[in-house]
Amino acid sequence: MRNANPRRHYPTAQVASSFGSAQSARIILGTWMIVVAVLSLWLATL
């Protein structure tokens, strides 16, 4: 499935999604956890 159609116009996007999907999801979840924690602390100080 990875090298089925290497001459299409989206092999780089496919490779990037297959390689960085878990890492990007981890980064997004981490940033959202940090944002939620900061917002909760800021609202608590109000």
N, C-alpha and C positions, 0 to 999 in steps of 0.2 A: 504493500500500500504506500510505502514511503517513496519508492523509486518506480512507481507504476507509470507516471507521466512526468518525467523530469523536464520536458520541454514546454510545459505549460507556463503561465505567467504568475503562478503562485507557489512555486516550490520553496522559496525562501520563507514565505509566510507560514507554510505548512511546517517546515523544519523549526522555525522559531516558536511556533505554537506548541509543537510536540516537545521541544527542549525546554522552553521557558514557561510552560503552563503552570507547573507545580510551583516553580520559584516565584513567578509573578503573583500567583494566588497567595503564597505565603507572605510576600512583601505587602500586598494589598491588605491582607488580614492583619498583619502587624501594624501597618500605618493606621488602619481604622481603629484597632484596639488602643493605640496611643492617643489618637484624636478623641475617642470616647472618654478615655481616662482623663485627659486634660480638660475636656469640656465639663465632665462631672465635677472635677476639683474646682474649676472656675465657678461653676454654678453653686457649689457648696460654699465658696468664699463670698458669694454675693449674699 
